Amino acid sequence: MIKVDEEALICDLAETYQIYRYKEWPPLEVAIFARGLRGDSRLKMKMSKEKVPTEIVLLSSLVDSMNLLLWSKTKDGWKGINRPTSLVAAIRGHSEENKVMRFESGKDFETARNNILKGG
């Protein structure tokens, strides 16, 4: 965890346990304290590559559901136009548009597919 972000670890230990000089503590105890940090601590958020705590995403999801319910009862909802934008998508940085990809050959497709499967 120190290798990920030492400054975040220092801040989280100070905020949670009032440990201001973690290097003076036995390494095993520091490891136990670090493991016990909340899921929304700076370090755990960085390690999980999340920008927003799960609680905020869940609340945003509730708002999205409510917006869709209300929208479905309007004239726009009946016609399927002016759908409300998703807060969850905005928070996570996802675009709601489908990204269409075009390939010149099967080999190009396989290369792109392998890159996506590898996480690229």
C-alpha positions as CSV (number, residue, x, y, z in Angstrom):
1,M,0.0,0.0,0.0
2,I,2.9,2.3,0.6
3,K,4.0,1.8,-3.0
4,V,0.6,2.8,-4.3
5,D,0.5,6.2,-2.5
6,E,2.4,6.8,0.7
7,E,0.8,10.3,1.1
8,A,-2.7,8.9,1.0
9,L,-1.7,6.2,3.5
10,I,-0.3,8.9,5.9
11,C,-3.5,11.0,5.6
12,D,-5.8,8.0,6.1
13,L,-3.8,6.7,9.1
14,A,-3.8,10.2,10.6
15,E,-7.5,10.8,10.0
16,T,-8.7,7.4,11.1
17,Y,-6.3,6.3,13.8
18,Q,-4.5,9.6,14.7
19,I,-1.2,7.9,13.7
20,Y,1.0,10.8,12.5
21,R,4.3,9.0,12.2
22,Y,3.6,5.5,11.0
23,K,7.3,4.7,10.6
24,E,7.6,4.7,14.4
25,W,5.0,1.9,14.7
26,P,5.8,-1.8,14.2
27,P,5.2,-2.7,10.5
28,L,2.7,-5.4,11.3
29,E,0.5,-3.0,13.2
30,V,0.7,-0.4,10.4
31,A,-0.3,-3.2,8.0
32,I,-3.3,-4.2,10.2
33,F,-4.4,-0.5,10.4
34,A,-4.0,0.0,6.7
35,R,-6.0,-3.1,5.9
36,G,-8.8,-1.9,8.3
37,L,-9.3,1.4,6.5
38,R,-12.8,2.1,5.2
39,G,-13.7,1.5,1.6
40,D,-14.0,5.2,0.9
41,S,-10.5,6.1,2.3
42,R,-8.1,7.8,-0.1
43,L,-5.9,4.8,-0.4
44,K,-8.6,2.2,-1.0
45,M,-10.3,4.5,-3.5
46,K,-7.0,4.9,-5.4
47,M,-6.3,1.1,-5.3
48,S,-9.7,0.3,-6.6
49,K,-9.5,3.0,-9.2
50,E,-12.8,4.5,-8.1
51,K,-13.3,8.2,-8.3
52,V,-16.5,8.3,-6.3
53,P,-17.5,6.3,-3.2
54,T,-20.0,3.5,-3.6
55,E,-22.5,5.3,-1.4
56,I,-22.6,8.2,-3.8
57,V,-23.0,5.9,-6.9
58,L,-25.9,4.1,-5.2
59,L,-27.6,7.4,-4.3
60,S,-27.1,8.6,-7.9
61,S,-28.6,5.4,-9.1
62,L,-31.7,6.0,-7.0
63,V,-32.0,9.5,-8.5
64,D,-31.6,8.1,-12.0
65,S,-34.3,5.6,-11.4
66,M,-36.7,8.3,-10.0
67,N,-35.9,10.5,-13.0
68,L,-36.8,7.7,-15.4
69,L,-40.0,7.0,-13.6
70,L,-41.1,10.6,-13.7
71,W,-40.0,11.0,-17.3
72,S,-41.9,7.9,-18.4
73,K,-45.1,9.6,-17.2
74,T,-44.6,12.7,-19.4
75,K,-45.4,13.3,-23.0
76,D,-41.7,13.1,-23.9
77,G,-41.5,9.7,-22.1
78,W,-44.5,8.4,-24.1
79,K,-42.8,9.5,-27.3
80,G,-39.4,8.3,-26.1
81,I,-37.7,11.6,-26.6
82,N,-35.6,13.9,-24.3
83,R,-34.6,11.0,-22.0
84,P,-33.0,12.4,-18.8
85,T,-29.2,12.0,-18.6
86,S,-27.8,9.5,-16.1
87,L,-26.0,10.8,-13.1
88,V,-24.1,7.5,-12.6
89,A,-22.8,7.7,-16.2
90,A,-21.7,11.3,-15.7
91,I,-20.0,10.5,-12.4
92,R,-18.2,7.5,-13.8
93,G,-17.3,9.4,-17.0
94,H,-19.1,6.9,-19.3
95,S,-20.7,8.1,-22.5
96,E,-24.2,6.9,-23.2
97,E,-23.5,6.9,-26.9
98,N,-22.5,3.6,-28.5
99,K,-19.1,3.8,-30.1
100,V,-19.3,2.2,-33.5
101,M,-16.0,0.7,-34.8
102,R,-15.3,-0.2,-38.3
103,F,-12.7,-2.6,-39.6
104,E,-11.2,-3.2,-43.0
105,S,-10.5,-6.9,-42.4
106,G,-11.1,-9.8,-40.1
107,K,-7.5,-9.4,-38.9
108,D,-8.1,-5.8,-37.8
109,F,-11.2,-6.9,-35.9
110,E,-9.3,-9.7,-34.1
111,T,-6.5,-7.3,-33.1
112,A,-9.0,-4.8,-31.7
113,R,-10.9,-7.6,-29.9
114,N,-7.8,-8.9,-28.3
115,N,-6.8,-5.4,-27.1
116,I,-10.3,-4.9,-25.6
117,L,-10.1,-8.3,-23.8
118,K,-6.6,-7.4,-22.4
119,G,-8.1,-4.2,-21.0
120,G,-6.7,-1.8,-23.5
